[in-house]
Amino acid sequence: MNSGKVTTDEERQRELFDELHEIVDRPIRLMVACGTQNRAILRYGIREKLPRYLDLVAGPGCSVCVMPAGHIDAFIKVALQPDVITAACDDLIRVPGSTESLESIMEKGAHVEIISAPMDALEIAVNEPDKIVVYPAVGFEATAPSVAETILEAARIGLDNFCVIPSIRLLPPTIDLLMHDPELNIQGLLCSDHINTISDTEAYTVLAKKHNLSCFIAGFEAVDILEGLVSLVKQIRNGESVFDDTSAFIYSSEEKKNARKMVAEVFFAVDTHWRGLGSIEQSGFVIRDELSLYDAVKRFNIRFSQGHEQCLCQCNAIISGRGLPPDCPAFGMACTPHNPIGPCMISDEGICSSYFKYNVDSRPNG
Ligand code: SF4
């Protein structure tokens, strides 16, 4: 019965922590794949207050962090071509390839513009008719509708000096691959609302069944995350493996239908390379032949290689749930946000930069 008592956010958090301490009576390991949720967990100090036996590992949920060095090399090679303007997001330009980054080649005369949305790249192309504007489209499936919409708009207005390097990654095949590793021993997956944009929620239902995996979609506030953790622990204790999609109301089915239609019109899925994980079946998008004018891979004859990653860096282990930033000898020493070695320290979604910001920075003299 409702007692009429209003529970504040802080009280609710306390209740949820208490509940977690009560119900975690065995070692449980959960993966928090989303970079934004990992950042929120650190920002709210959730990690320190968890029961001892509840182990949270990170996953491949930062789209910039999972880009192999060889793909960054390809972005750089195209950016160095004459009459090219590369329009890229802020996080991406600092990510190192084998030897350079988009930021470092700006000093050598490459024209790189920082944008916040794909349509910004289109606008640059409209205003710079004598240049070719290349947009490296890095992101997960949630970003695919806006990239598809931009390409369709370019085709609609007949713009021929704009093209995209499709570098979108799809999470479900990668989660599937990781769950095959018995050493990881992940029992539950905390997912974010992001996946729900074009969400193939069915893919997660299949994953839950296939790997006996408990899944929960949560938001980004402390209470959302704690409720997700409580739900996952309860599922695991009850031997359930379901995909708990309580946030399905965020996007209407009409919005999802339209987004999926646009994506299918522009892209199809192919095997794609991920940093530290190799080639994963059907885990990325390429542009359909009908729209090849907007495909930078074809226009510039791009060949993606693996490239050379910094040997000190342990991003590969971290994005596959096999370690946390403090396990890396460079963390907070040779590698800081001011002098980053790997992508996990560069991107705001990167787990190393989140650890540094909310753990090291908050310590006295840290
Ligand atoms: S701390 Fe730096 S070097 Fe170590 S894993 Fe993270 S990004 Fe790589």
Residues whose N, C-alpha, C, O or C-beta is under 5 A from the ligand:
A	BS01	SF4	L312 C313 Q314 C315 P325 C328 A330 F331 C335 I341 G342 P343 C344 M345 C352
